[in-house]
């Protein structure tokens, strides 16, 4: 969510309002971060055991079905920087 927040228009505002939060983008990201922590969702791929040396191979093979609909265009290099 943080990666896309500046590219989502009012979508995150709607999420924030549903969560009872008035400050849209940052607050929505923070609320989802907290929810993820509460339910034990890893925050980074390194928490899943992915190592820095794995990133070039993973990103070269990256074909995510969600990428075409993502609000923010991303290059392989940008994905690599998310480690």
N, C-alpha and C positions, 0 to 999 in steps of 0.2 A: 504494500500500500504506500509506504513512504517513497518508494521508487517512482510511483505514478502520480503522487499527490498534486503536482503542479500541472498535470495534464488531464484532470478528471472533471473540470468544470464544477458543477454543483452536486455531482454524485456523492462526494464524501460529506457534503453538508447534510444531505438526506440521511446518510448513515449516522452522522453525529446526532441529528434530531431524534432518530429512532432510539438511540442510546441515551437520550436525555442530556446531550451535551450541546452547548451553544456555539463554541468556537470550532468551526468546521474542520478543515483539513488536518491540522496538527492534532486536534482533539480526537478526531476519528481514528487517526493512526495510533495515537497513544492508547485509546480504548481497546482497539483490536490487539495491540501489543500486549496489553494487560490480560485480555481474554486468552490470548495464545499462551501466555505464561501460566495462567490459571489452569488451563487444560493440558499443559505439558507439550505444546507444539514447539519443535525446535525453531529458534529465531534465525539461524544461519545454516548454510549447508555444511560448514565445518562442524557444527554440532551433530551432524549426521555421519561424521567420520570422513568427509571429503577433505583431502589434503590439497595444499596450494599446487603441488606438482600434478594433481589430477585435473586441474582446471583447463589447461589447453586442450586436452583430449575431450573432456566433457563438452566444452563450449564449441569445439570444432564439429562435434556430432549433434549439436543442439538443434532439435526440431520439436519445439513445444507447440502443441495444438492451440494454446492460448495466445501465442505471440501475435498472430495476425489481428486479433481483436483487442490487444493491449492498447491502452490510451497513449502510451509513449513508445515511439520507435526505439529500438535498441540494436546495437551492433554486437558482434561477438565480443569485442573489446570491452564494451560497456557491461555485458553480462559477466565477463571475467573480473571486472572491478568490484562486483557485488560480494565477493568472498568475505 
